[in-house]
Amino acid sequence: MAQPKFNFQMVPFKDHGFFWITFFGEIGIGRLAKAHQVFTDHPDYRAGIDELLDFSETSIKQLNRQSIEMIRTYMRERSTRHHCRSAMVINSELEFGLGRMLGGMLSQEAPVDRGIFYSVADALEWLHPGQSEELMHLHDRITSRTD
C-alpha cells in the first residue's frame, strides 16, 4: 500500500528569529518527528528560536489522544528547555480544539508560549506585532523562487 504523501516547507527568518514551517498532506507522529528532526538539524536553528507552524494546507484531525501522548513523550525527550514562542495555524474549529489540547499537554514539557490561530496573518502579528504584512510578502518572494 502506498504511503500517503506528506511534505513540508521550512523557511528560516534568521533576522527575525523564527522559522515558518508549512505542512502539506497527511500528518502522523512519524512524519512530525521527521519534520522536527529536519528543523533542529537546520544550520539556522538555535535552541529557543520561535516558530510558525502552518497546518492550513493539511489536517491534524487524525491525531488522537494516543498520538498526542507520543508527541508529548517525543518532545519531553528532545526538549531544549529554552523559552520560545510557537504559533500554530489551523483551518477548522475541531482542529483548533485539538491544537489547544496539544499545546496544553506540550506546555508541560517545555517553556513555550503557544498561540493557535485561524490565519497566518494573525499568527505573524502575535509573533512579530506590526510586521505581519512585511513578513508575508517576504515569505511569498522566498517561496516563489523555490517552487
JOCORMO-V903129 format. One record per residue. N is the residue number from 1. OMEGA is omega in whole degrees, 0 to 359 (none if undefined). Layout:
N	OMEGA
N	OMEGA
This chain:
1	181
2	178
3	178
4	182
5	175
6	180
7	174
8	179
9	183
10	180
11	177
12	173
13	188
14	181
15	180
16	175
17	176
18	173
19	175
20	183
21	179
22	181
23	179
24	175
25	183
26	185
27	173
28	184
29	180
30	180
31	176
32	178
33	178
34	179
35	179
36	179
37	177
38	179
39	184
40	176
41	183
42	182
43	178
44	179
45	169
46	179
47	179
48	179
49	180
50	182
51	170
52	181
53	185
54	179
55	184
56	179
57	181
58	179
59	174
60	183
61	184
62	176
63	179
64	183
65	180
66	180
67	176
68	176
69	176
70	177
71	179
72	178
73	179
74	181
75	179
76	183
77	186
78	184
79	176
80	180
81	175
82	180
83	174
84	176
85	181
86	178
87	180
88	177
89	180
90	187
91	176
92	179
93	179
94	181
95	175
96	178
97	177
98	179
99	178
100	179
101	179
102	179
103	178
104	179
105	183
106	181
107	176
108	184
109	183
110	180
111	185
112	170
113	183
114	174
115	180
116	189
117	175
118	181
119	177
120	181
121	179
122	178
123	179
124	179
125	177
126	180
127	186
128	183
129	178
130	183
131	188
132	181
133	178
134	181
135	177
136	178
137	178
138	178
139	179
140	179
141	182
142	184
143	178
144	176
145	184
146	181
147	none
